[in-house]
Amino acid sequence: MNSDFLLLSLGSNVGDREFYLKAAVEDLSLELGPVITSSAIIETMPEGVDSHPAYLNWILAFDTSFEATEIHAITRKIEDRYGRTNKGLLQPRTLDIDILAIGNQIYTSKTLTIPHKSLHLRKFILEPLKDFFPEWRHPILNLVAEEMLALL
């Protein structure tokens, strides 16, 4: 096991959005370790689709020693616990948990890419990240959030 910080993105746009986010963070903290810092919860419009409700999004950093595959299994279990049924792209969801980064690790498998393959393209991730975790540098692009935002 490798002790490192973990960056997660949580989103919800169905039902009691704030409840789903806060309950998921409680569960994640019990399973993965303590939250070390977080963004504010922000409301954003869905990207790529106009007909869905707005999202509440929250970016958090955890102190954890779990491997990528273990973290992925835990996040999927928690999504399922809170009623996420449709895992398709651009679908409304009670809870969506994305692994953004695990320290400076680079990991790729059929089901998981770390850092998240779209992290550098998502304003709703980069805006909060630049404010609450500005020193983190993307291990492939070698850019901080503010620099990635400038490229959008």
N, C-alpha and C positions, 0 to 999 in steps of 0.2 A: 504494500500500500504506500501511496505517495501523499504526504501531507501538503496540501495546497489550498488556495482559495478557489471557490467555485462561483461563477457568475451565472445566475438563472434569470430568465425573463418569464413572468407570469402574466397571462391575459385572460379576460373573461368578457363575453358580450351577450350572455344569455342568463336570465334569472337574476338572483341576488348576487350581482357581480362582486361587490365588496366582501360579502360573506365568503364566497368561494376563494378569493385571493387570501384573505386573512386565515381561513381554516387551513388552506394548503400550506401557508408559511408555518403555522404551528406544527403540522405534520412533518414538513420538510426538516424543521429544526430538530424534532425528536429523532428522525431517521438519519439525518446527514451531519448534524452539528449546528453550532450557533450561527445566527446571522451576525456578520461583522459590520456591515453597513448596507444601506439601501437608498434607493431613490424615493421621491414622493410618488404616490399613486397618481397617474395622469389618465385623462380620458382622451382617446384618439379615435379618429374615424378609420374603419377598415381600409387597408390598402388593396387595390386591385378589384374591388367590388363596391357598388354603391347601395345595394339594397339591404345590407346587414346593419344591425344595431351597432352603436359605438362600443369600443372596448375600454375597459379599465386595464391599464398596464402598470406593472411594478417590476423593477429590476433590483435584484438582491445579490449580495456577496455573502457566501457562507465559508466557514472554516471547516474543511472536511478532509478526510484521508481516504475516501473511497475512489475506486477506479471508475473510468468512464462508463463501462458496461453496467456496473453496480448502480451508479447514479441514474443512468437511463432507465433501468428496471424500476427503481424507486419512484422516479417522476411519472412513469406510465401507470404504476399502481395507484398513485395519488390522483392522477387525472381520472382514472376509472372510478375511484371511490366517490368522486364528486360529479359523476354522471356524464363524463365525456363519452359520447358514443360514436360520433362521426369524426374520424381522424383524417378526412380528406382535406386537401389544400383549399383554402378560402371558404371554409365552412364555419357557420356560427358555432360557438362552443361555450360550455359552462366553465371550462378551465383548460388552458393551454400552458404547458410548461416547456420551455426550450432551454437546453444547455447552451449557453453562449460561449463559455470558456472555462477551462480548468487551469488556472495559473497561466503558464506559457506553454502548456502541452499542445501537441499537434496529434490528432488521432483521426483515423478514417477507417470505416467499415461499410458494409452494405446498408446499414440502418442508422449510422451515426457519423457525423463529421464535427470535429472540434478543432479550432473554434467554429461556431455555427456558420454554415456556408453563406448565409444572408445577413449576418451581423453588420457588415460594413455598408449595406444598402438600406438599412431600416432606420429612418429618422427617429421613430418612436423608441428605438433602443439607444441610438447614439446621443440624442439630446440629454436624456437623464444620465447616461453613463459619463458624459463629459463633466457633469456637475458633481456627481457623488463619487466617482472613481476615475478622476481625470488622468492619473498617472499610468493606468493600465495601457499597455502597448500590445496591439494585435501581433501575435508571434510570427505570422506569415507576411503581413503587409508592413510590419514595423511602423505602424501609425497609431497615435492615440485617437480617442473618439473625436476630438475637435478637428483633427486633420482629416479623418474619414468623412466628417460632415461637410467639410469644405469641398470635397470631391463630388458631392451629390448635386 
